[in-house]
Each structure stands twice: as structure tokens, then as C-alpha cells.
């Protein structure tokens, strides 16, 4: 949800671009408000789109690796997806 306004602003047309730009500005203003409350520079708000892209990459990569391996490795132990789905682990 944090990446869509960025792509909508860059690649959208007409009303889509307008609403995406409004959503992006609102996200940046909210981020800047939190930055001010936390007493850091509000310019950190401009890292929001980059952070959203990096987080999306991490989610997609971890999903791909988990499906390719057929499970997850945690603390040097392999947990198969079938066992995780059944709640056996």
C-alpha cells in the first residue's frame, strides 16, 4: 500500500495520478509529523518511498526463497512448509 501511490504518481494518468499524488503527500506529511514528534529532521520523510520499495523487495524475496526451499531455516533448523501449515512445529 505504500508503494502504489509512488507508482501511481509516476505512471498514472488523469484522476489516478491526482489521487496517487494526494496519497503520497499525505504519507510524507504523516511521516514528517512523526519525525518532528521524535525530534529528528522531517527530511527523513523523503526516505519513505525508498523504504517502502526495500520492504516490498524483502517480502517478495523471502516468499520466493521459502517456496523454493519448501520451508524456512530458523536457528539452523529447517522447518518444512507442510509441518508449519499443520501447526506441528
Secondary structure, 3 states (H helix, E strand, C coil): CCCHHHHHHHHCCCHHHHHHHHHHHHHHHHHHHHHHHCCCCHHHHHHHHHHHHHHHHHHHHHHHHHHHHCEEEECCEEEEHHHHHHCCC
